[in-house]
């Protein structure tokens, strides 16, 4: 996938954000194509398999490009730029089942749903591969991050939030929504 945003050295954060939006649209369309090919039984098996292989390889490559672009954008963000936040929605069922519901990149009031693998890898960095005591680990991680951003932003905690909802029926589960400044990703590098 090629995204040309003009002058890369002088491009603004808003232009880069729009480029990320184009990338996510392309990624989403490839994911939908894969689902369609999987459901369509009229396509011969060989054609289905070859299509899935070709698109899957390109999809993984596009997600890697997206993540690299995001990291570069975060590294170049200055103090007078629009604010970038990252929000993760996690679901924890019983003990041990940990799943990302969605991951969102925010620039002020504009949002982009980013590939779920980013939220999944970030979540596993926080709680580990086994989701034992995941709620406690996420809460402890959030408190440490909130303290850090409290100092860095001189007491302005409007960009930090944590919501933990516990559900008891039909089974015990937790729904967690965590929002932090996006530069937290630079401290916990992940790869796809």
N, C-alpha and C positions, 0 to 999 in steps of 0.2 A: 504494500500500500504506500503510495506516495502522496504526501500532503505538502503543498508548497504554500508557505505563509508569507512569501515575499522576502523582505530583508530579515534574515534570521537574527543577525546581531542587533538590529535596532527595532525588532518587533516588540510591540507592547504586550503586557500580560493578558490583556483582553483578546488580542489576536491569537495568542497561544492557546487561551482557553477555548476560543472558537475552533481552532485546529483540533484540540482534544475532542470537542463535540463531534466534529466530522469523523474522527477516528472511531469513536464509540458507535456512531451510526453504521459505519462499515462493519465493525465487529458484530454488532447486533444483527445485521442483515446476513452475515455469514453463519451465525448461530441459528437463525431462523431457517436458512437454506438447509443446513445439516438436519434439523428436525423434520423438515418437509421431505427430504430424501429418505430419511429413516422410516417415515410413515407411509410413503408411497410404494405400494406393493406391485405396481404395474412396471416399475423400472427393473430391468434384469439385474440379477445379483452382481454380476461382474461390473456393470456400469455403476451400480450403487456403491460398491466397495471402492472403486477407483475415484468416484466423485468425492466420497467421504474422506479418502486419504488426501486428495489434493487440497480440498477446502480446509481440512483439519490442520495440515502443515502450515498453510497460509494464515489460518486463524491464530495459531500459536505465535507465529512470527509477528503478526499485527499486534497481539497483546504485549509482546516484548517491546515492540517499537513504542506503543502507547506508554508503557511503564518507564522506559528510558526518557521519553519526551517529558513525562510528568516529573521525573526526578530532576531533569535539567531545568525545567520551569521553576520548580521549588528552590533550586540552588541559586537561581538568578533573581529571586523575588527580593525587592528592597523594602525599606520601611515606608515609603510613600506610595506603594502599589496597593491596588485593591486587595482585600483580605481573602485568603484561600483557606477553607476549612475542609476537613474530611469527616465523614459520618459513616459509621458502621452499624448495621442492625444484625444482631446475633440471636440465635435460638438455641437454647440448651434444654434437652429433654432428658429427664431422669439423671443418671450419672453416666457420663461418658459420651453422649451424643451431642456434638457441637457443630453448628452449621451457620454459615453466613446467609442472611436473608437478602440483604442488599448492601451495596457500598455506593456512597454518593460523594462527589467532589462539589463543593460550593464555592462560588465567587460572588460574594455579597449575597444577593437574592437569587442568583442563577445557579441551577444545579445540572450536573451530568451524572447519570448512572454509569459507574465505571465497572469494568470486568470484576465479577465476583471473586476471581482468584486472588485479587489484591487484598480484599477483606479477609478471605480465608487464610492466606499466608500470614497476614498481619495478626489475625486472631490466634493462629497456632504459635506465632512468636511470643505472644503474651501468655497463653495458657499451656503451651507445650503440645506435643502430639496427642497425649491422652488428656481428655478434658476433665480431669479430677479437680474438684474445687474451682471450676472455671469462673463462677460468679465472684468468688473471693479474689481470685487472681486478677480479673478484669477490674474489680473495684479498687484493689490496691494499685494497679497500674494507673488507673484514672486519677486517683488521689495524688500520686507522684507527679503525673503530667500536669495536673491542675496547679499544684504548688509551683512547679517550674514556670508555667505560663503566667501565673499570678505575679511572679517576680519580674519576668521579662516584659509583661504588658502593664506594669505598674498598677496592679490591682484591678485591671479590667478583665473580668472573667465572663464577659458576655459570649465569648466564642467557645467556652467549655461547658459541656453538659453531659450528664449521665442519667439515663432513665432505666431502672430495673423493675420489671413487672413480673410477679410470680403468679403462675396459673396453677390451680389445684385440680381442675376437672377438665377433660376426662383423664388426664395424667399430669403429674407434676412436671412443670416446665418453667423456664424463664425466658423472657424476651428483653433483650438489652439493646439500648440505643446509646451509642457513645459518639460525641462530636468534639473534635479538638482541632486546633490549627493544623493545617496540612503539613507543615514542616516537621511534624512528629515522624512522618515517614522517612525523613533523612536520618533519623536516629536509629531506625530499625529497618535497614535495607532488606528488601525481599527481591526475589527473581521469579520469573515465570518460565 
